[in-house]
Amino acid sequence: MNINDTVFQNYGGLHRYGKVKEVKKNFKGDGWSWAKIDWIDDEKFTTCQRWKAKMRGEKSDHFIPKYYRCDNIQVIDLNKTLQSLIKLQ
């Protein structure tokens, strides 16, 4: 995974898309690479996470990660993905 890669995450049925802004190797001392993602049109996710925090009586920033383990997000070929989606119109 590299900076500026386009990525996808399926989180509880929500399709999230974004760009990698930073990658840290062994960031948490666990051997994994972690990435900071600039998500687009992510209001459903943030609303859901804030609701979850409210229901649990916790701060919402606890449920909105700053970094994602790289095996939890997938790099996508943006052009190929767009071409495939256009075929569905």
C-alpha positions in Angstrom: 0.0 0.0 0.0 1.3 3.4 -1.0 0.5 7.1 -0.5 -2.2 8.2 -3.0 -3.5 4.6 -3.6 -7.3 4.5 -4.0 -8.8 2.2 -1.5 -12.1 0.6 -0.6 -13.5 -0.8 2.7 -16.7 -2.7 3.2 -17.8 -1.7 6.7 -21.0 -3.3 7.8 -22.4 -3.1 4.3 -21.2 0.5 3.8 -18.9 0.9 0.8 -16.2 3.4 1.7 -13.8 4.9 -0.8 -10.7 7.0 -0.1 -7.1 7.8 -0.8 -4.1 6.8 1.3 -2.5 9.8 2.9 0.1 8.1 5.1 1.5 4.6 5.7 3.3 3.5 8.9 5.1 0.2 9.2 4.8 -1.6 12.5 2.9 1.5 13.8 1.5 -0.2 16.9 4.4 -2.6 17.5 2.3 -5.4 16.1 4.1 -6.1 12.8 1.3 -4.7 10.7 1.3 -1.7 8.4 -1.3 1.0 9.1 -2.7 3.7 6.8 -4.3 7.1 7.3 -7.1 7.4 4.8 -8.8 10.5 3.4 -12.4 9.1 3.0 -14.8 10.7 0.6 -18.6 11.1 1.1 -18.3 9.3 4.4 -21.2 10.8 6.3 -23.1 7.6 6.8 -20.0 6.0 8.5 -19.3 8.9 10.8 -23.0 9.3 11.7 -23.2 5.6 12.5 -20.1 5.7 14.6 -21.3 8.8 16.5 -24.6 7.1 17.2 -22.7 3.9 18.4 -20.6 6.1 20.8 -23.7 7.9 22.1 -25.4 4.6 22.8 -22.4 3.3 24.7 -21.8 6.5 26.5 -18.3 6.9 25.0 -16.5 9.6 23.0 -17.2 9.4 19.2 -13.5 9.8 18.4 -13.0 6.3 19.9 -15.1 4.8 17.1 -13.6 6.8 14.2 -10.1 5.5 13.7 -7.2 7.7 12.6 -5.3 4.8 11.1 -6.6 1.5 9.6 -4.7 -1.8 9.5 -3.8 -2.3 5.9 -5.4 -5.8 5.7 -8.8 -4.2 6.5 -8.7 -2.0 3.4 -8.2 -2.9 -0.3 -6.3 -1.1 -2.9 -8.5 -0.7 -6.1 -7.8 0.2 -9.7 -9.9 3.2 -9.9 -10.2 3.2 -13.7 -11.1 -0.5 -13.9 -13.7 -0.1 -11.1 -15.3 2.9 -12.8 -15.5 1.0 -16.1 -17.2 -1.9 -14.4 -19.7 0.3 -12.6 -20.6 2.1 -15.8 -21.5 -1.2 -17.3 -24.3 -1.5 -14.7 -26.1 1.7 -15.9 
